[in-house]
């Protein structure tokens, strides 16, 4: 029997994304500490791991820029969006990238690609951020299968955080926000 619809969970939230991220995190968390032999046994190579790590840092940096653009266009969302932006900036650092300052404007930090245009309404801007978080979480969950142990655990953790961010961004303002 499928899950009944809940008025608290918007239709844009994919339960399978949340469950897959949580399950992936639990599976990876159950692994023993990573060693070179274990990493080789899982098929992860240092070169592949490095490429994935660099890409993950760049993806997180791009997402921080997207958060910054939304904050610049819709400053009233700061209380809701800034904590998620700050956590995403910590992800950049966790992957070995350069952390973005919390006061950086979208044009002040270097970018691999131009951020997407910010929708005109706060609701649409939040939906765009949620979609970006959800897509990145899905890509990271898939990528963790081919990388060494420690990086796989980090990808799983950050993918789960991204899925949670997507969920939080889709909540109505009265659901979980003062």
BELHU-V960986 format. One record per pair of residues at least 24 apart in sequence whose ideal C-beta (glycine too) atoms are under 7 Angstrom apart, sorted by the first residue. I is the first residue (numbers start at 1). J is the second residue. Records with the same first field share a line. If there is no record, write none. Layout:
I=J ; J
//
This chain:
8=175
10=170
12=127 ; 130 ; 170
13=166 ; 167 ; 170
14=134
17=134 ; 137 ; 138 ; 163
18=163 ; 167
20=141
21=137 ; 141 ; 159 ; 160 ; 163
22=160
24=141 ; 144 ; 156 ; 159
25=156 ; 157 ; 160
28=144 ; 152 ; 153 ; 156
29=153
31=149
34=148 ; 149 ; 150
38=149
39=148 ; 149
42=149
43=146
44=146 ; 147 ; 148
48=146 ; 147
49=147 ; 148 ; 151
52=143 ; 147 ; 151
53=95 ; 96 ; 151
56=95 ; 140 ; 155
57=92 ; 95 ; 96 ; 97
58=97 ; 112
59=136
60=88 ; 91 ; 92 ; 95 ; 97
61=92 ; 97 ; 100
62=111 ; 112 ; 113
63=88 ; 132 ; 136
64=88 ; 89 ; 92 ; 100
65=106 ; 109 ; 111 ; 115
66=115 ; 116 ; 129 ; 132
67=129
68=104 ; 105 ; 106
69=106 ; 115 ; 118
70=118 ; 125 ; 129
72=105 ; 106
73=118 ; 125
74=122 ; 125
76=122
77=122 ; 125 ; 126
80=177
84=165 ; 168
87=161
91=158
94=154 ; 158
126=169
129=169
130=166 ; 169 ; 170
133=162 ; 165 ; 166 ; 169
134=163 ; 166
136=162
137=162 ; 163 ; 166
//
